[in-house]
């Protein structure tokens, strides 16, 4: 019977194509056995025959096409549709079209566990941590093995698997795309935090020296473990810390002890097409630096219940996601957050100038809000430059303050001097991240202060 199922799955896959096959599986609950036949594991992708170090006991792994999908539309991460290391430019062909106000559920795939310095084989990589083969996501396996849309250069390209873009009907340059995060659900009960040589808050400069403010002995990872240059990225000596999930917490082990911290799932990358380049691997479309179109903005407040506003630069906005995070501290100092694949559901709404449907700042700059606060954002170099990125936190801070002042003056009716004093007395500003070439700062202006 297993051989019959495998043969049937192969026939379906080749006969109707990967994209339509996975959609059939998603639509037909009874298709689970066929999906299993396509997988490389012998057990059901949604089940765990044994509890590995990743802690899958009692956890339903969200393989493609399985589990609850609450959105009006469902978008998977297929090797021939995602971009690996790059974001869509304004000329990109959409993989899906939806109406303004509709919702879409996206199965986002984490890059950690599939990257070249980790062997580009997630079954082997996670298997070494005790994760059963059936609990490794099939879309991660497929991307690692089959991605060929753009050349992969580990030293040059971004690491992120970028899903999309989605064309939102009615969106045009000059509008705002309102992105409401309705759900951000971990797909697997494990994640990875990585520190790579030459990157992170304590990484060496491109010339090999310690960055300003620290000495060689304080560089992380230590200089003595730096295996670059090498033709084999697995010999670079980069450090990846496997992190199990249990009861809504990440668990890191050290010696005979553990540290536990709460999960705060969010998508590190939500964006709209910004780069005008026609070359899909143009440097300005690299997935690492955030831009005025959002992207790898890494603000941990953007989880469930948050709203993110982005100015639109292309017809249809061309929305995309990537870089799913299970947890992150402000600053993201080691280079990555706790990276782990998520299933996110978003409501995408087009806001027109003069409608009052979006903060005024959002028509020219990313802006966010949560249930409790408005979140002005500042980036050090948001224009997507193709050369050396500006990474001055002072610039990011000043822009965040200016955007906060503009919001308070234009949307709340405060005079600018009073707004400046208020921000100093009662608003909070934090470093979003210092690791994405273009660094970021975000503020919180608390709504309760304006309640009466």
VOPAGU-2260 file (C-alpha; in pm, 1 decimal, decimal comma):
REM VOPAGU-2260
SITE   aa  ch    i         X         Y         Z
SITE  UNK   A    0       0,0       0,0       0,0
SITE  UNK   A    1     286,5     236,0      78,4
SITE  UNK   A    2     439,3     166,9    -262,2
SITE  UNK   A    3     103,6     235,1    -426,2
SITE  UNK   A    4      69,6     567,1    -242,6
SITE  UNK   A    5     422,6     668,3    -338,6
SITE  UNK   A    6     357,6     580,7    -702,4
SITE  UNK   A    7      30,7     774,8    -701,4
SITE  UNK   A    8     197,7    1076,6    -547,7
SITE  UNK   A    9     474,5    1070,6    -805,9
SITE  UNK   A   10     219,8    1050,7   -1086,6
SITE  UNK   A   11      24,7    1344,5    -944,1
SITE  UNK   A   12     334,8    1553,0    -886,4
SITE  UNK   A   13     465,0    1509,3   -1238,9
SITE  UNK   A   14     124,1    1521,5   -1398,1
SITE  UNK   A   15     -13,4    1843,4   -1248,7
SITE  UNK   A   16     302,3    2006,1   -1120,0
SITE  UNK   A   17     435,1    2083,2    -773,2
SITE  UNK   A   18     231,7    2402,5    -722,8
SITE  UNK   A   19    -107,8    2248,5    -805,2
SITE  UNK   A   20     -20,7    1927,9    -621,0
SITE  UNK   A   21      44,7    2103,1    -291,3
SITE  UNK   A   22    -272,4    2305,4    -331,6
SITE  UNK   A   23    -470,9    1985,4    -379,7
SITE  UNK   A   24    -315,3    1844,1     -63,7
SITE  UNK   A   25    -401,8    2162,5     126,0
SITE  UNK   A   26    -763,0    2152,1      10,4
SITE  UNK   A   27    -825,9    1783,6      70,3
SITE  UNK   A   28    -770,8    1670,9     427,3
SITE  UNK   A   29    -754,1    1309,0     316,6
SITE  UNK   A   30    -446,6    1397,1     108,7
SITE  UNK   A   31    -215,4    1358,1     408,1
SITE  UNK   A   32    -110,2    1008,6     305,9
SITE  UNK   A   33     -20,2    1128,1     -43,8
SITE  UNK   A   34     183,9    1415,7      98,8
SITE  UNK   A   35     366,3    1168,2     318,1
SITE  UNK   A   36     451,6     957,1      17,3
SITE  UNK   A   37     621,7    1260,4    -137,6
SITE  UNK   A   38     827,6    1327,0     172,1
SITE  UNK   A   39    1166,5    1179,3     239,6
SITE  UNK   A   40    1070,8    1051,8     582,4
SITE  UNK   A   41     900,5     722,8     658,8
SITE  UNK   A   42     665,7     870,6     917,7
SITE  UNK   A   43     384,3    1118,8     875,8
SITE  UNK   A   44     524,8    1474,9     846,4
SITE  UNK   A   45     278,8    1592,5    1108,1
SITE  UNK   A   46     362,3    1325,6    1362,0
SITE  UNK   A   47     666,4    1249,7    1570,8
SITE  UNK   A   48     753,8     884,4    1628,4
SITE  UNK   A   49     981,8     984,7    1913,6
SITE  UNK   A   50    1036,6    1303,1    2109,5
SITE  UNK   A   51    1365,4    1452,8    1981,5
SITE  UNK   A   52    1575,1    1723,8    2138,2
SITE  UNK   A   53    1347,7    1967,8    1957,8
SITE  UNK   A   54    1061,6    1865,6    2187,3
SITE  UNK   A   55     798,4    1769,4    1928,2
SITE  UNK   A   56     602,3    1558,9    2173,7
SITE  UNK   A   57     255,6    1714,6    2192,1
SITE  UNK   A   58     339,4    1961,1    1913,3
SITE  UNK   A   59     181,7    1946,2    1567,6
SITE  UNK   A   60     444,0    2018,9    1305,5
SITE  UNK   A   61     286,9    2235,5    1033,2
SITE  UNK   A   62     404,2    2071,3     715,3
SITE  UNK   A   63     293,3    2231,1     385,5
SITE  UNK   A   64     -76,1    2173,3     326,8
SITE  UNK   A   65    -144,4    2047,2     677,9
SITE  UNK   A   66    -307,8    2206,8     980,1
SITE  UNK   A   67    -542,8    2501,7    1002,9
SITE  UNK   A   68    -529,5    2772,8     737,6
SITE  UNK   A   69    -743,1    3070,2     838,9
SITE  UNK   A   70    -668,7    3313,2     554,4
SITE  UNK   A   71    -879,2    3374,2     245,3
SITE  UNK   A   72    -570,2    3270,9      48,8
SITE  UNK   A   73    -287,7    3028,9     123,3
SITE  UNK   A   74      68,5    3083,7       2,3
SITE  UNK   A   75     339,3    2822,1      33,6
SITE  UNK   A   76     715,3    2852,2      -5,7
SITE  UNK   A   77     797,8    2659,2    -322,5
SITE  UNK   A   78    1153,0    2636,5    -461,9
SITE  UNK   A   79    1053,9    2775,0    -800,9
SITE  UNK   A   80     866,1    3073,6    -653,4
SITE  UNK   A   81    1062,2    3195,1    -348,4
SITE  UNK   A   82    1372,1    3412,7    -367,7
SITE  UNK   A   83    1669,4    3306,1    -157,6
SITE  UNK   A   84    1880,7    3599,4     -48,1
SITE  UNK   A   85    1694,0    3862,6    -248,8
SITE  UNK   A   86    1367,5    4053,6    -229,8
SITE  UNK   A   87    1130,6    4121,0    -522,1
SITE  UNK   A   88    1190,3    4441,5    -716,5
SITE  UNK   A   89     914,6    4661,9    -857,6
SITE  UNK   A   90     914,9    4461,3   -1182,1
SITE  UNK   A   91     870,9    4121,8   -1015,2
SITE  UNK   A   92     594,1    3888,3   -1129,7
SITE  UNK   A   93     346,9    3816,0    -848,0
SITE  UNK   A   94     281,7    3460,9    -734,1
SITE  UNK   A   95     -64,7    3549,6    -605,0
SITE  UNK   A   96    -329,0    3820,6    -646,7
SITE  UNK   A   97    -577,3    3925,4    -378,4
SITE  UNK   A   98    -823,9    4203,2    -309,7
SITE  UNK   A   99    -766,2    4480,9     -60,4
SITE  UNK   A  100    -902,9    4378,6     279,4
SITE  UNK   A  101    -864,5    4006,2     221,2
SITE  UNK   A  102    -638,4    3782,5     427,4
SITE  UNK   A  103    -355,0    3553,0     329,5
SITE  UNK   A  104    -188,3    3273,6     525,4
SITE  UNK   A  105     179,8    3226,6     441,1
SITE  UNK   A  106     401,0    2929,9     526,4
SITE  UNK   A  107     734,1    3105,3     576,2
SITE  UNK   A  108    1057,6    2905,6     591,3
SITE  UNK   A  109    1352,7    2990,7     811,0
SITE  UNK   A  110    1693,7    3001,8     647,1
SITE  UNK   A  111    1861,2    2858,7     956,1
SITE  UNK   A  112    1931,3    2489,8     911,2
SITE  UNK   A  113    1946,7    2508,0     531,3
SITE  UNK   A  114    2236,2    2750,6     479,8
SITE  UNK   A  115    2565,1    2654,6     320,9
SITE  UNK   A  116    2769,5    2689,8     640,9
SITE  UNK   A  117    2528,5    2439,8     800,5
SITE  UNK   A  118    2564,2    2190,4     516,0
SITE  UNK   A  119    2255,0    2290,7     311,6
SITE  UNK   A  120    2084,9    1970,8     425,8
SITE  UNK   A  121    1822,7    2030,9     696,3
SITE  UNK   A  122    1754,6    1660,5     752,3
SITE  UNK   A  123    2117,1    1601,7     845,7
SITE  UNK   A  124    2156,7    1929,6    1031,2
SITE  UNK   A  125    1849,0    1898,0    1250,8
SITE  UNK   A  126    1889,9    1521,2    1274,6
SITE  UNK   A  127    2220,9    1580,8    1450,5
SITE  UNK   A  128    2018,9    1769,6    1713,7
SITE  UNK   A  129    1779,1    1477,5    1763,4
SITE  UNK   A  130    1498,9    1601,5    1537,1
SITE  UNK   A  131    1316,9    1318,0    1360,2
SITE  UNK   A  132    1326,6    1334,4     980,9
SITE  UNK   A  133     947,7    1361,8     966,3
SITE  UNK   A  134     964,3    1672,2    1183,0
SITE  UNK   A  135    1188,0    1858,8     939,5
SITE  UNK   A  136     973,8    2076,4     712,7
SITE  UNK   A  137     936,9    1941,4     361,9
SITE  UNK   A  138     945,9    2288,0     205,4
SITE  UNK   A  139    1277,6    2355,9     379,5
SITE  UNK   A  140    1412,7    2027,9     241,4
SITE  UNK   A  141    1290,4    2112,6    -108,8
SITE  UNK   A  142    1435,3    2464,7    -107,7
SITE  UNK   A  143    1774,3    2344,4      17,2
SITE  UNK   A  144    1786,9    2076,7    -253,0
SITE  UNK   A  145    1608,7    2231,1    -550,9
SITE  UNK   A  146    1635,9    2611,5    -537,9
SITE  UNK   A  147    1777,4    2737,1    -868,5
SITE  UNK   A  148    1600,0    3068,3    -945,3
SITE  UNK   A  149    1909,8    3272,6    -870,7
SITE  UNK   A  150    2275,3    3172,4    -819,7
SITE  UNK   A  151    2370,1    3117,1    -456,2
SITE  UNK   A  152    2679,4    3288,9    -321,6
SITE  UNK   A  153    2689,8    3240,3      55,0
SITE  UNK   A  154    2938,0    3524,0     105,7
SITE  UNK   A  155    2743,6    3777,9    -101,2
SITE  UNK   A  156    2375,5    3689,5     -92,5
SITE  UNK   A  157    2134,6    3744,6     191,0
SITE  UNK   A  158    2042,7    3434,8     390,1
SITE  UNK   A  159    1665,2    3480,4     386,6
SITE  UNK   A  160    1402,2    3271,3     209,9
SITE  UNK   A  161    1159,6    3533,8      78,5
SITE  UNK   A  162     801,9    3429,7      -1,8
SITE  UNK   A  163     593,3    3631,6    -247,1
SITE  UNK   A  164     527,9    3878,2    -390,5
SITE  UNK   A  165     151,8    3915,5    -353,6
SITE  UNK   A  166     -27,0    4161,9    -581,4
SITE  UNK   A  167    -291,7    4358,4    -389,2
SITE  UNK   A  168    -555,7    4495,5    -623,2
SITE  UNK   A  169    -591,7    4872,5    -616,8
SITE  UNK   A  170    -250,3    4946,9    -467,5
SITE  UNK   A  171     -52,8    5211,0    -656,4
SITE  UNK   A  172     260,6    5417,1    -593,1
SITE  UNK   A  173     181,9    5686,8    -338,5
SITE  UNK   A  174     -55,9    5464,9    -141,4
SITE  UNK   A  175       9,9    5283,0     186,3
SITE  UNK   A  176     -22,5    4908,4     239,7
SITE  UNK   A  177    -165,6    4834,1     582,7
SITE  UNK   A  178     -42,6    4495,3     707,8
SITE  UNK   A  179    -225,9    4350,0    1006,0
SITE  UNK   A  180     -65,6    4042,0    1160,6
SITE  UNK   A  181    -354,2    3818,3    1266,5
SITE  UNK   A  182    -154,4    3504,2    1344,6
SITE  UNK   A  183     211,3    3407,8    1383,4
SITE  UNK   A  184     225,7    3036,6    1465,4
SITE  UNK   A  185     547,3    2831,4    1499,1
SITE  UNK   A  186     556,5    2551,5    1243,1
SITE  UNK   A  187     820,4    2351,2    1430,7
SITE  UNK   A  188     916,4    2321,0    1798,9
SITE  UNK   A  189    1276,4    2430,9    1755,2
SITE  UNK   A  190    1481,7    2719,0    1627,1
SITE  UNK   A  191    1840,5    2832,0    1575,9
SITE  UNK   A  192    2040,1    3139,3    1680,0
SITE  UNK   A  193    2353,0    3193,9    1471,5
SITE  UNK   A  194    2665,8    3403,9    1510,3
SITE  UNK   A  195    2882,8    3430,5    1201,8
SITE  UNK   A  196    3236,0    3560,6    1164,1
SITE  UNK   A  197    3260,0    3920,2    1053,8
SITE  UNK   A  198    2896,8    3991,8    1144,2
SITE  UNK   A  199    2694,5    4081,0    1450,5
SITE  UNK   A  200    2753,3    4356,7    1703,5
SITE  UNK   A  201    3099,0    4220,9    1791,9
SITE  UNK   A  202    3213,4    4101,6    1451,0
SITE  UNK   A  203    3544,2    4198,6    1293,3
SITE  UNK   A  204    3554,2    4467,4    1026,5
SITE  UNK   A  205    3609,1    4377,6     661,7
SITE  UNK   A  206    3976,4    4461,1     709,6
SITE  UNK   A  207    4011,1    4205,8     990,4
SITE  UNK   A  208    4040,0    4447,0    1281,6
SITE  UNK   A  209    3820,8    4465,9    1588,8
SITE  UNK   A  210    3545,6    4725,9    1550,4
SITE  UNK   A  211    3569,0    5055,3    1734,4
SITE  UNK   A  212    3509,4    5025,0    2106,7
SITE  UNK   A  213    3637,3    4670,3    2160,5
SITE  UNK   A  214    3967,8    4484,0    2130,1
SITE  UNK   A  215    4053,7    4165,1    1941,8
SITE  UNK   A  216    3993,9    3947,9    2247,8
SITE  UNK   A  217    3634,6    4072,9    2268,6
SITE  UNK   A  218    3538,8    3987,1    1910,5
SITE  UNK   A  219    3265,8    3722,0    1873,9
SITE  UNK   A  220    3297,4    3452,3    1754,0
SITE  UNK   A  221    3662,7    3454,0    1867,3
SITE  UNK   A  222    3916,6    3544,7    1600,1
SITE  UNK   A  223    4108,0    3220,9    1655,3
SITE  UNK   A  224    3806,9    3021,8    1533,5
SITE  UNK   A  225    3767,5    3218,6    1209,1
SITE  UNK   A  226    3814,3    2970,8     922,8
SITE  UNK   A  227    3771,6    3220,7     641,9
SITE  UNK   A  228    3860,0    3228,1     360,2
SITE  UNK   A  229    3780,6    2871,3     266,5
SITE  UNK   A  230    3609,6    2713,4     -33,2
SITE  UNK   A  231    3385,1    2528,9     211,7
SITE  UNK   A  232    3152,5    2746,5     424,4
SITE  UNK   A  233    3115,0    2463,6     676,1
SITE  UNK   A  234    3479,9    2528,1     764,3
SITE  UNK   A  235    3425,4    2895,7     847,8
SITE  UNK   A  236    3381,6    2820,1    1217,2
SITE  UNK   A  237    3045,5    2994,4    1245,5
SITE  UNK   A  238    2837,5    2916,0    1555,3
SITE  UNK   A  239    2472,7    2802,9    1548,1
SITE  UNK   A  240    2291,9    2742,4    1875,7
SITE  UNK   A  241    2005,1    2494,0    1850,4
SITE  UNK   A  242    1714,1    2601,4    2068,3
SITE  UNK   A  243    1431,5    2369,6    2169,1
SITE  UNK   A  244    1074,6    2484,7    2228,1
SITE  UNK   A  245     870,7    2372,2    2526,8
SITE  UNK   A  246     549,3    2521,9    2668,0
SITE  UNK   A  247     585,6    2842,6    2470,4
SITE  UNK   A  248     947,2    2898,9    2572,6
SITE  UNK   A  249    1283,0    2869,9    2404,1
SITE  UNK   A  250    1532,4    2653,3    2591,1
SITE  UNK   A  251    1908,9    2681,4    2558,9
SITE  UNK   A  252    2130,7    2436,4    2744,0
SITE  UNK   A  253    2475,8    2520,3    2877,2
SITE  UNK   A  254    2673,4    2275,7    3087,2
SITE  UNK   A  255    2425,6    2117,6    3326,7
SITE  UNK   A  256    2195,2    2419,6    3326,5
SITE  UNK   A  257    1929,9    2574,3    3103,8
SITE  UNK   A  258    1801,1    2920,1    3027,4
SITE  UNK   A  259    1431,6    2960,1    2937,3
SITE  UNK   A  260    1274,1    3261,2    2771,4
SITE  UNK   A  261     926,0    3326,3    2631,1
SITE  UNK   A  262     857,5    3301,8    2259,8
SITE  UNK   A  263     737,1    3615,8    2081,8
SITE  UNK   A  264     681,4    3499,3    1721,8
SITE  UNK   A  265     688,9    3761,6    1447,9
SITE  UNK   A  266     802,7    3797,0    1090,5
SITE  UNK   A  267    1137,7    3974,9    1080,0
SITE  UNK   A  268    1076,3    4062,1     717,4
SITE  UNK   A  269     751,9    4214,6     586,9
SITE  UNK   A  270     789,8    4436,6     286,9
SITE  UNK   A  271     671,9    4574,8     -43,7
SITE  UNK   A  272     877,7    4601,2    -360,0
SITE  UNK   A  273    1109,2    4901,4    -347,1
SITE  UNK   A  274    1411,3    4848,4    -571,5
SITE  UNK   A  275    1369,5    4966,3    -932,8
SITE  UNK   A  276    1638,7    4728,1   -1060,3
SITE  UNK   A  277    1535,2    4483,5   -1329,7
SITE  UNK   A  278    1808,7    4234,3   -1244,8
SITE  UNK   A  279    1666,1    3993,5    -981,7
SITE  UNK   A  280    2010,1    3958,6    -823,4
SITE  UNK   A  281    2101,0    4328,4    -830,9
SITE  UNK   A  282    2287,3    4430,9    -517,0
SITE  UNK   A  283    2019,6    4678,2    -412,9
SITE  UNK   A  284    1766,6    4391,6    -397,5
SITE  UNK   A  285    1975,9    4197,6    -146,6
SITE  UNK   A  286    1752,0    4076,3     135,9
SITE  UNK   A  287    1971,8    4196,2     422,1
SITE  UNK   A  288    1926,2    4575,8     448,0
SITE  UNK   A  289    1579,1    4712,6     523,5
SITE  UNK   A  290    1453,0    4997,7     307,5
SITE  UNK   A  291    1166,3    5245,5     283,0
SITE  UNK   A  292     970,3    4945,6     155,1
SITE  UNK   A  293    1025,1    4761,7     482,6
SITE  UNK   A  294    1184,3    4421,6     440,4
SITE  UNK   A  295    1433,5    4296,3     697,5
SITE  UNK   A  296    1328,9    4552,4     956,3
SITE  UNK   A  297    1344,8    4318,3    1260,3
SITE  UNK   A  298    1117,2    4492,6    1510,7
SITE  UNK   A  299     998,4    4245,2    1770,7
SITE  UNK   A  300     675,9    4438,2    1838,7
SITE  UNK   A  301     539,3    4328,0    1499,0
SITE  UNK   A  302     378,0    4005,5    1617,8
SITE  UNK   A  303      14,1    3907,6    1646,8
SITE  UNK   A  304    -214,3    4206,1    1689,3
SITE  UNK   A  305      29,1    4455,2    1536,4
SITE  UNK   A  306     -18,1    4674,1    1230,6
SITE  UNK   A  307     262,1    4769,3     994,4
SITE  UNK   A  308     222,1    5050,4     741,1
SITE  UNK   A  309     443,7    5072,7     432,5
SITE  UNK   A  310     453,2    5327,7     149,2
SITE  UNK   A  311     379,1    5167,9    -188,0
SITE  UNK   A  312     626,5    5198,0    -478,1
SITE  UNK   A  313     485,4    4949,0    -731,7
SITE  UNK   A  314     149,4    4862,2    -881,6
SITE  UNK   A  315      -9,9    4602,4    -655,1
SITE  UNK   A  316     241,1    4683,8    -376,4
SITE  UNK   A  317     402,9    4338,2    -424,6
SITE  UNK   A  318     398,1    4225,9     -61,1
SITE  UNK   A  319     641,9    3963,4      64,8
SITE  UNK   A  320     751,6    3804,7     391,9
SITE  UNK   A  321    1052,6    3615,2     523,4
SITE  UNK   A  322    1297,0    3580,4     812,1
SITE  UNK   A  323    1047,9    3425,4    1057,8
SITE  UNK   A  324    1147,1    3472,3    1421,2
SITE  UNK   A  325    1031,3    3282,5    1727,1
SITE  UNK   A  326    1195,8    3524,7    1970,1
SITE  UNK   A  327    1430,9    3822,5    1956,0
SITE  UNK   A  328    1580,2    4070,9    2195,5
SITE  UNK   A  329    1598,4    4436,3    2096,7
SITE  UNK   A  330    1927,2    4483,2    1914,2
SITE  UNK   A  331    1955,5    4124,6    1780,1
SITE  UNK   A  332    2322,0    4151,6    1876,5
SITE  UNK   A  333    2463,3    3809,2    1782,8
SITE  UNK   A  334    2343,7    3844,8    1418,8
SITE  UNK   A  335    2022,7    3641,8    1417,8
SITE  UNK   A  336    1718,7    3612,2    1638,3
SITE  UNK   A  337    1584,7    3274,4    1742,6
SITE  UNK   A  338    1502,5    3182,6    1386,3
SITE  UNK   A  339    1226,5    2932,0    1319,0
SITE  UNK   A  340     964,7    2876,6    1049,8
SITE  UNK   A  341     622,5    3034,6    1107,2
SITE  UNK   A  342     274,7    3022,6     958,1
SITE  UNK   A  343     158,0    3383,7     944,6
SITE  UNK   A  344    -181,8    3524,1     852,1
SITE  UNK   A  345    -212,0    3884,9     734,5
SITE  UNK   A  346    -487,7    4121,9     633,5
SITE  UNK   A  347    -363,9    4348,4     353,7
SITE  UNK   A  348    -550,5    4675,3     300,7
SITE  UNK   A  349    -477,6    4956,9      58,5
SITE  UNK   A  350    -489,7    5306,2     213,9
SITE  UNK   A  351    -528,1    5605,4     -19,1
SITE  UNK   A  352    -381,4    5952,3      45,0
SITE  UNK   A  353    -623,6    6175,3     232,6
SITE  UNK   A  354    -840,4    5885,3     349,3
SITE  UNK   A  355    -722,9    5899,0     710,3
SITE  UNK   A  356    -678,7    5521,6     702,4
SITE  UNK   A  357    -305,0    5535,2     775,5
SITE  UNK   A  358     -77,3    5762,9     979,3
SITE  UNK   A  359      48,7    6052,1     770,2
SITE  UNK   A  360     412,4    5949,2     820,0
SITE  UNK   A  361     340,4    5610,9     659,6
SITE  UNK   A  362     299,3    5764,4     313,2
SITE  UNK   A  363     674,1    5826,0     305,6
SITE  UNK   A  364     827,3    5600,7     573,0
SITE  UNK   A  365     755,0    5267,9     750,3
SITE  UNK   A  366     539,2    5310,4    1060,1
SITE  UNK   A  367     378,2    5061,9    1299,0
SITE  UNK   A  368     138,7    5030,1    1587,3
SITE  UNK   A  369      37,1    4778,9    1848,6
SITE  UNK   A  370    -268,1    4762,8    2072,2
SITE  UNK   A  371     -81,4    4979,1    2323,9
SITE  UNK   A  372     145,7    5207,8    2126,3
SITE  UNK   A  373     225,5    5390,4    1806,3
SITE  UNK   A  374     568,4    5289,3    1678,8
SITE  UNK   A  375     772,0    5546,8    1480,7
SITE  UNK   A  376    1071,4    5394,6    1302,6
SITE  UNK   A  377    1413,9    5524,9    1203,8
SITE  UNK   A  378    1666,6    5361,5     969,9
SITE  UNK   A  379    2026,9    5465,1     917,4
SITE  UNK   A  380    2024,3    5422,9     539,2
SITE  UNK   A  381    1675,0    5339,7     411,5
SITE  UNK   A  382    1722,3    5418,9      44,0
SITE  UNK   A  383    1854,7    5078,3     -59,4
SITE  UNK   A  384    2199,3    5196,2    -164,7
SITE  UNK   A  385    2400,8    4938,2    -353,4
SITE  UNK   A  386    2737,2    5033,0    -206,9
SITE  UNK   A  387    2856,0    5040,8     153,9
SITE  UNK   A  388    2553,1    5057,5     383,2
SITE  UNK   A  389    2529,6    5336,1     639,3
SITE  UNK   A  390    2509,9    5190,6     989,8
SITE  UNK   A  391    2510,9    5495,5    1215,7
SITE  UNK   A  392    2266,0    5444,9    1503,2
SITE  UNK   A  393    2265,6    5818,7    1571,8
SITE  UNK   A  394    2110,5    5875,6    1229,0
SITE  UNK   A  395    1849,8    5606,1    1289,4
SITE  UNK   A  396    1765,5    5755,8    1627,5
SITE  UNK   A  397    1726,5    6106,5    1489,4
SITE  UNK   A  398    1498,5    5983,9    1211,1
SITE  UNK   A  399    1283,2    5791,3    1458,0
SITE  UNK   A  400    1245,5    6106,4    1669,8
SITE  UNK   A  401    1162,9    6322,3    1366,7
SITE  UNK   A  402     902,6    6069,8    1250,3
SITE  UNK   A  403     756,9    6065,1    1602,4
SITE  UNK   A  404     737,4    6445,0    1604,3
SITE  UNK   A  405     570,2    6447,4    1262,9
SITE  UNK   A  406     313,1    6193,2    1382,5
SITE  UNK   A  407     233,3    6384,5    1701,1
SITE  UNK   A  408     207,2    6715,1    1516,8
SITE  UNK   A  409      19,9    6599,7    1205,5
SITE  UNK   A  410    -199,1    6322,5    1347,7
SITE  UNK   A  411    -242,5    6418,2    1713,6
SITE  UNK   A  412    -245,0    6795,3    1679,1
SITE  UNK   A  413      40,6    6866,9    1922,0
SITE  UNK   A  414     263,2    7167,5    1865,1
SITE  UNK   A  415     616,9    7053,1    1786,7
SITE  UNK   A  416     782,0    7196,7    2098,1
SITE  UNK   A  417     535,4    7024,3    2329,6
SITE  UNK   A  418     570,9    6701,0    2129,7
SITE  UNK   A  419     950,1    6713,9    2166,4
SITE  UNK   A  420     916,7    6762,3    2541,7
SITE  UNK   A  421     659,2    6482,5    2566,5
SITE  UNK   A  422     882,2    6234,0    2383,7
SITE  UNK   A  423    1164,7    6308,9    2624,6
SITE  UNK   A  424     938,7    6267,3    2927,4
SITE  UNK   A  425     725,6    5968,4    2839,0
SITE  UNK   A  426     811,1    5784,6    2513,2
SITE  UNK   A  427    1056,6    5497,2    2485,9
SITE  UNK   A  428    1309,0    5444,5    2207,1
SITE  UNK   A  429    1495,0    5116,5    2154,5
SITE  UNK   A  430    1751,1    4975,4    1914,5
SITE  UNK   A  431    1563,9    4746,1    1675,8
SITE  UNK   A  432    1872,4    4575,1    1534,8
SITE  UNK   A  433    2239,6    4650,3    1467,7
SITE  UNK   A  434    2315,1    4364,2    1228,7
SITE  UNK   A  435    2137,3    4434,4     897,9
SITE  UNK   A  436    2389,3    4680,7     745,9
SITE  UNK   A  437    2117,5    4944,0     767,4
SITE  UNK   A  438    2053,4    4963,4    1143,2
SITE  UNK   A  439    1727,2    5061,3    1306,6
SITE  UNK   A  440    1567,3    5234,8    1603,3
SITE  UNK   A  441    1199,0    5230,8    1695,7
SITE  UNK   A  442     995,7    5424,7    1950,3
SITE  UNK   A  443     681,8    5360,0    2148,8
SITE  UNK   A  444     429,5    5639,2    2201,8
SITE  UNK   A  445     174,6    5496,4    2442,2
SITE  UNK   A  446    -190,0    5530,3    2343,8
SITE  UNK   A  447    -306,3    5539,6    2706,7
SITE  UNK   A  448    -138,6    5879,4    2744,4
SITE  UNK   A  449    -389,7    6019,2    2494,2
SITE  UNK   A  450    -699,9    5845,2    2628,5
SITE  UNK   A  451    -848,6    6146,4    2800,4
